[in-house]
């Protein structure tokens, strides 16, 4: 049985459910969807990705100009300001920390030692905005994957006191038992961000993640490229656990550390594959001082609201997101400034969000639930704007029916396929499948589920607070092209232009597929906004518990109504 549009609560029984029939897209809905137009999308992309906006780096003039443009467009479309307090912008404070690492990090044991060279063997940066951060003779403890997952009866820590320790983590998640941790698919437990969070919770002094190309999905050179220079973060809220030092080591360096400890890295790794694993103090110690340059900065999320028409359901909302930031201006090969225009990433997603807003505004009757449109800040620096929005939403997380995220639209033409990132996680799939069918297209799973793409864009921020979140990728089966053409073009684009200054709008771009995808996501959001019951996570999904907590925090509303689903 496919999983269904169902109530969230455990009281739901199979007898009470009905599958979604392919919704008939009404003429009125189709007419509204035609407001999503290629010419407008191209014009929005052209402005947002022009050199004048200087790559929209967070807290720059280009960032402010992009926000002003987006807010003006949303106002012109006829929406209301949607940020808390009834304004267009929700300010997002950021902390920028540039750490200077010592050229050599020495790991010692009884007088013997190993020297790890900065960039070649290790990278570290500071998780706290202090001018200096010091580890003094801190003990290294191997914590395996460092996962606590009650649903898999898994706890790598077994109550160990790890305060002040340096925790050495394996990246990824246990792979030995395919029945655990969703088999091949990468879960949030497998992400380095999760490891850092767990180390902070444990009161550790540092988290060091052992990099392997296989567990990361990319080579070591990406690690120093990503984690040196200024690192932006949200200021810690009072009571938030913090982690003084965050770092990575190469596999070879990890092997040397294990050997110094009189251990074998492969033996440690296989021990980490079992439930019986417990933390292994390695008896080796490190001392490290990071000197930090700390700067306070500010950017904003731009938020618009279309109020729902149902007096009760309008308290709930469907949230569309697209990040407006990109990498700004960086020094090029001979130190000259180079603009990272981010046309596909993510001027195209913002353009699609604006198109979807036009479609909603064109509906003769507003949907029953409200619709929120958020162009969020600082995604490229760690989903920061969306994390701030998820912590301070204009509508409580328990009343957000769904998040639909747009990050990088299709620029290769119309496609037969609709790849859904994280297919199988929530009942939003059923809506996507149904609308895709009505468009004569077919939903397919993402091409590389082990790469954890579900955890790499803004919808993750909302999933983590329990909101069922959908992220649709560009299809590869391009209409009118031979098999394999679309995939080859996408790969070429990624190799040449992904996160490069050459991510520009060119005459070759064909936005017909982007328009169709945006229309699909408009219909999905409109159907969700009108449905009696909100989407749910599949039972046992990693984000189901967060949803239950979020629902418990809001007074019982429509989500807790009897779970029988009237047919469409
Ligand atoms: Zn990006």
Boltz pocket constraint, residues with backbone or C-beta under 6 A from the ligand:
constraints:
  - pocket:
      binder: B
      contacts: [[A, 345], [A, 380], [A, 499]]
      max_distance: 6.0
